[in-house]
Amino acid sequence: MVKNFDDLLTKLKSKRTRKVAVAVAQDEPVLEAIKEAKARGIVDAVLVGNEELIKQVAEKIGMDLSQFEIVNEPNDVKAALKAVELTSTGVTDMVMKGLVDTANFLRSVLNKEVGLRTGKLMSHVAVFELPEFDRLIFLTDAAFNMYPDLKAKKDMINNSVKVANAVGVEMPKVAPICAVEVVNPDMPATVDAAILSKMCDRGQIKGCIVDGPLALDNAISEEAAKHKKITGPVAGKADILLLPNIEAANAMYKTLTFTASCKNGGILVGTTAPVILTSRADSFETKVYSIALAALVAKDR
């Protein structure tokens, strides 16, 4: 099982190298990440965008473009659509956002003709390596779904399980995170957590173990769970943390990113191929790990 990003990179070396299409590739931080990912043997890339600007950025960062295919498309919207089309037609295995507005990029991803729609919910899965843990922690959804209802939460679990499976976690433990460990009708998230747990018990959610509601401490700390007399297969051992809404998930994501000594990457899934949608605030390392994570998930496409 992959327990950290070094393990993840090692696992990738035994697989066929995947290819990523970069949408509007004249983006210095993204090209730096692509350069590093190529050097590590993680991916090959097709750079879609303004060829002249791509060359200027590449020269600035010392990137050898002879190793990459370039598709010249100066129009940003058309370039994003072309990158997505390359992925939907199987020329590339995944797509990454470059110097293009997020809304335009996602419109291309969801394009009815050449997009990556599956008819299922698209959600963001972040993966964290924390020094205190003997496993990777999966967090959803810090970027895409704002206030998911019960059905959306079920789909978010399914998407996260697929990422965990690709990493090597065969039966991930899922904790629907709430403020308390008891079902309280005045706290809808606790009711959703209890229903999701029962749905898993009855086989309506497969390939994982769901148990909640659980407060964060009782989900990830066996000591805290024992102290509060919280028992169950997930208590203190959670792999996947299902947060109740985007505010809670985003706050947790950024707290871990900016205050903890951790490594992380994240991708959008629920599409026909992984989508790498990094923020400009994300570190160079996070971008590289996000590419690596997408390459690993793409193996199961």
C-alpha positions as CSV (number, residue, x, y, z in Angstrom):
1,M,0.0,0.0,0.0
2,V,1.2,3.5,-0.8
3,K,1.8,5.3,2.6
4,N,3.4,8.5,1.3
5,F,4.2,10.4,-1.9
6,D,7.6,8.7,-2.2
7,D,5.8,5.4,-2.4
8,L,3.4,6.9,-4.9
9,L,6.3,8.0,-7.2
10,T,7.9,4.6,-6.8
11,K,4.7,2.9,-7.8
12,L,4.5,5.1,-10.9
13,K,7.9,4.0,-12.1
14,S,6.7,0.5,-12.6
15,K,3.8,1.7,-14.9
16,R,3.6,3.0,-18.4
17,T,4.2,6.7,-18.6
18,R,1.0,8.6,-19.0
19,K,0.5,11.8,-21.0
20,V,-1.1,15.1,-19.8
21,A,-2.6,17.8,-22.0
22,V,-1.9,21.3,-20.5
23,A,-4.6,23.9,-21.3
24,V,-3.1,27.3,-22.1
25,A,0.4,26.1,-21.3
26,Q,2.2,29.5,-21.2
27,D,2.1,29.4,-17.4
28,E,5.5,29.5,-15.7
29,P,4.5,27.7,-12.5
30,V,2.7,25.0,-14.4
31,L,5.5,24.5,-16.9
32,E,8.0,24.3,-14.1
33,A,5.9,21.5,-12.6
34,I,5.6,19.7,-16.0
35,K,9.3,20.0,-16.5
36,E,10.0,18.4,-13.1
37,A,7.3,15.7,-13.7
38,K,8.9,14.8,-17.0
39,A,12.4,14.7,-15.4
40,R,11.1,12.3,-12.8
41,G,9.5,10.1,-15.4
42,I,6.0,10.8,-14.1
43,V,4.4,12.0,-17.4
44,D,4.8,13.1,-20.9
45,A,2.9,16.2,-22.0
46,V,1.2,18.0,-24.9
47,L,1.4,21.7,-24.4
48,V,-1.6,23.5,-25.9
49,G,-1.5,27.3,-26.2
50,N,0.3,30.2,-27.7
51,E,3.5,28.6,-29.0
52,E,5.5,31.8,-29.0
53,L,4.6,32.5,-25.4
54,I,5.3,28.9,-24.4
55,K,8.8,29.2,-25.9
56,Q,9.4,32.4,-24.0
57,V,8.5,30.8,-20.7
58,A,10.4,27.6,-21.5
59,E,13.5,29.6,-22.3
60,K,13.2,31.5,-19.0
61,I,13.0,28.3,-16.9
62,G,15.5,26.3,-18.9
63,M,12.9,23.8,-20.3
64,D,13.9,21.7,-23.3
65,L,10.8,21.9,-25.5
66,S,12.2,19.2,-27.9
67,Q,10.9,16.7,-25.3
68,F,7.3,17.9,-25.7
69,E,4.6,18.2,-28.4
70,I,3.2,21.7,-28.8
71,V,-0.2,22.4,-30.2
72,N,-0.3,26.1,-31.2
73,E,-3.7,27.7,-30.4
74,P,-3.4,31.4,-29.4
75,N,-7.0,31.7,-28.3
76,D,-7.3,30.7,-24.7
77,V,-10.8,29.4,-24.8
78,K,-10.1,27.3,-27.9
79,A,-6.8,26.1,-26.4
80,A,-8.7,24.8,-23.3
81,L,-11.2,23.1,-25.4
82,K,-8.5,21.5,-27.5
83,A,-6.6,20.2,-24.5
84,V,-9.8,18.6,-23.1
85,E,-10.6,17.1,-26.5
86,L,-7.1,15.5,-26.6
87,T,-8.0,13.9,-23.3
88,S,-11.6,12.8,-24.2
89,T,-10.4,11.2,-27.4
90,G,-7.6,9.3,-25.6
91,V,-4.6,11.1,-27.1
92,T,-3.7,12.1,-23.6
93,D,-4.7,10.5,-20.3
94,M,-5.5,13.6,-18.2
95,V,-5.8,17.4,-18.6
96,M,-4.2,20.2,-16.5
97,K,-5.3,23.8,-16.2
98,G,-2.7,26.3,-17.2
99,L,-3.0,30.1,-17.7
100,V,-6.7,30.1,-18.3
101,D,-9.7,31.3,-16.3
102,T,-11.1,28.5,-14.1
103,A,-14.6,29.0,-15.4
104,N,-13.6,28.7,-19.0
105,F,-11.5,25.7,-18.2
106,L,-14.3,23.9,-16.5
107,R,-16.7,24.8,-19.3
108,S,-14.4,23.0,-21.6
109,V,-14.2,20.0,-19.2
110,L,-18.1,19.9,-19.2
111,N,-18.5,20.5,-22.9
112,K,-21.3,18.3,-24.2
113,E,-19.4,17.4,-27.4
114,V,-15.7,16.9,-26.5
115,G,-15.8,17.2,-22.7
116,L,-15.2,14.7,-19.9
117,R,-18.7,14.2,-18.7
118,T,-19.7,10.9,-17.2
119,G,-23.2,11.8,-16.0
120,K,-21.9,11.5,-12.5
121,L,-20.9,14.1,-9.9
122,M,-17.5,15.7,-10.3
123,S,-15.7,16.3,-7.0
124,H,-12.3,17.3,-5.7
125,V,-10.1,14.9,-3.8
126,A,-7.1,16.1,-1.9
127,V,-4.4,13.7,-0.6
128,F,-2.2,14.6,2.3
129,E,1.0,13.1,3.7
130,L,1.3,14.1,7.3
131,P,4.3,13.1,9.4
132,E,2.2,12.0,12.3
133,F,0.3,9.4,10.3
134,D,1.3,6.0,8.9
135,R,-1.1,6.4,5.9
136,L,-2.2,9.0,3.4
137,I,-5.3,11.1,4.3
138,F,-7.9,11.8,1.6
139,L,-10.0,15.0,2.0
140,T,-13.1,15.9,0.0
141,D,-14.4,18.4,-1.1
142,A,-12.4,21.5,-0.6
143,A,-12.8,23.0,-4.1
144,F,-15.8,22.1,-6.1
145,N,-19.1,21.1,-4.4
146,M,-20.3,23.8,-2.1
147,Y,-23.2,22.4,0.0
148,P,-23.6,18.7,-1.1
149,D,-26.9,16.9,-0.3
150,L,-27.1,13.3,0.7
151,K,-26.9,12.0,-2.9
152,A,-23.9,14.2,-3.6
153,K,-22.1,13.0,-0.5
154,K,-22.7,9.4,-1.6
155,D,-21.1,10.3,-5.0
156,M,-18.2,12.1,-3.3
157,I,-17.5,9.0,-1.3
158,N,-17.5,6.9,-4.4
159,N,-15.1,9.2,-6.2
160,S,-12.8,9.3,-3.2
161,V,-12.8,5.5,-2.9
162,K,-11.7,5.2,-6.6
163,V,-8.7,7.5,-5.8
164,A,-7.9,5.6,-2.7
165,N,-8.1,2.3,-4.6
166,A,-5.7,3.6,-7.3
167,V,-3.3,4.6,-4.5
168,G,-3.5,1.1,-3.1
169,V,-6.0,1.4,-0.2
170,E,-8.3,-1.6,-1.0
171,M,-11.0,-1.0,1.6
172,P,-10.8,2.6,2.7
173,K,-12.4,3.8,6.0
174,V,-14.6,6.8,5.4
175,A,-15.5,9.2,8.2
176,P,-18.3,11.7,7.6
177,I,-17.0,14.6,9.7
178,C,-19.3,16.6,11.9
179,A,-19.0,18.8,15.0
180,V,-20.3,16.0,17.3
181,E,-20.4,12.2,17.3
182,V,-24.1,11.8,18.0
183,V,-27.1,12.2,15.6
184,N,-28.8,15.5,16.3
185,P,-31.9,16.4,14.2
186,D,-30.9,20.1,14.5
187,M,-27.6,19.4,12.8
188,P,-28.3,18.0,9.3
189,A,-24.8,16.9,8.7
190,T,-25.1,14.4,11.5
191,V,-28.3,13.0,10.0
192,D,-26.6,12.6,6.6
193,A,-23.6,10.9,8.3
194,A,-25.9,8.3,10.0
195,I,-27.8,7.6,6.7
196,L,-24.5,7.2,4.7
197,S,-23.3,4.7,7.4
198,K,-26.5,2.7,7.1
199,M,-26.4,2.8,3.3
200,C,-22.9,1.3,3.5
201,D,-24.1,-1.4,5.9
202,R,-26.8,-2.3,3.4
203,G,-24.5,-2.4,0.4
204,Q,-25.7,0.8,-1.2
205,I,-22.2,2.2,-0.9
206,K,-19.6,-0.4,-1.9
207,G,-15.9,-0.8,-1.6
208,C,-15.4,1.0,1.7
209,I,-16.4,1.2,5.3
210,V,-18.5,4.3,6.3
211,D,-19.1,5.1,9.9
212,G,-20.3,8.4,11.4
213,P,-21.0,11.0,12.5
214,L,-17.5,11.5,13.8
215,A,-15.8,14.6,15.0
216,L,-12.4,15.2,13.4
217,D,-10.4,14.2,16.5
218,N,-12.3,10.9,16.8
219,A,-11.9,10.1,13.1
220,I,-8.1,10.4,13.0
221,S,-6.9,9.9,16.5
222,E,-7.3,6.5,18.1
223,E,-6.3,8.0,21.5
224,A,-9.1,10.6,21.2
225,A,-11.6,8.0,20.2
226,K,-10.6,5.8,23.1
227,H,-10.8,8.7,25.6
228,K,-14.3,9.5,24.4
229,K,-15.3,5.9,24.3
230,I,-16.0,6.1,20.6
231,T,-15.8,2.7,19.0
232,G,-16.3,1.3,15.5
233,P,-14.2,0.3,12.5
234,V,-13.4,3.9,11.4
235,A,-12.9,5.6,14.8
236,G,-9.3,6.8,14.9
237,K,-8.4,5.0,11.7
238,A,-10.1,7.1,8.9
239,D,-8.5,7.2,5.5
240,I,-11.1,9.4,3.8
241,L,-12.5,12.5,5.5
242,L,-15.9,13.6,4.0
243,L,-16.4,17.2,5.1
244,P,-20.0,18.5,5.3
245,N,-19.5,21.6,3.1
246,I,-16.9,23.5,1.1
247,E,-16.2,26.0,3.9
248,A,-15.2,23.3,6.4
249,A,-13.2,21.4,3.8
250,N,-11.5,24.4,2.3
251,A,-10.6,25.7,5.8
252,M,-9.1,22.3,6.7
253,Y,-7.2,22.0,3.4
254,K,-5.6,25.4,3.8
255,T,-4.9,24.9,7.5
256,L,-3.0,21.8,6.7
257,T,-1.3,23.3,3.7
258,F,-0.1,26.5,5.5
259,T,0.5,25.4,9.1
260,A,1.4,21.7,9.0
261,S,4.6,20.0,7.7
262,C,2.9,18.1,5.0
263,K,2.9,17.1,1.4
264,N,-0.3,17.2,-0.7
265,G,-1.8,16.9,-4.1
266,G,-5.3,17.0,-5.5
267,I,-7.4,16.3,-8.5
268,L,-10.9,16.5,-9.8
269,V,-12.6,13.1,-10.5
270,G,-16.0,11.9,-11.5
271,T,-14.9,12.6,-15.1
272,T,-13.7,10.2,-17.8
273,A,-10.1,11.2,-17.0
274,P,-8.5,13.0,-14.1
275,V,-8.5,16.8,-14.1
276,I,-5.6,18.7,-12.5
277,L,-6.9,22.0,-11.3
278,T,-4.2,23.5,-9.1
279,S,-4.3,27.0,-7.5
280,R,-1.7,29.7,-8.0
281,A,-1.3,29.6,-4.3
282,D,-0.4,25.9,-4.4
283,S,3.3,25.2,-4.1
284,F,5.6,23.8,-6.8
285,E,5.7,20.5,-4.9
286,T,1.9,20.4,-4.7
287,K,1.6,20.8,-8.4
288,V,4.1,18.0,-9.1
289,Y,2.3,15.7,-6.6
290,S,-1.1,16.5,-8.2
291,I,0.3,15.5,-11.6
292,A,1.7,12.3,-10.1
293,L,-1.7,11.5,-8.4
294,A,-3.6,12.1,-11.6
295,A,-1.1,9.8,-13.5
296,L,-1.7,7.0,-10.9
297,V,-5.5,7.4,-11.0
298,A,-5.4,7.4,-14.8
299,K,-4.1,3.9,-14.7
300,D,-7.5,2.6,-14.0
301,R,-9.2,4.6,-16.7
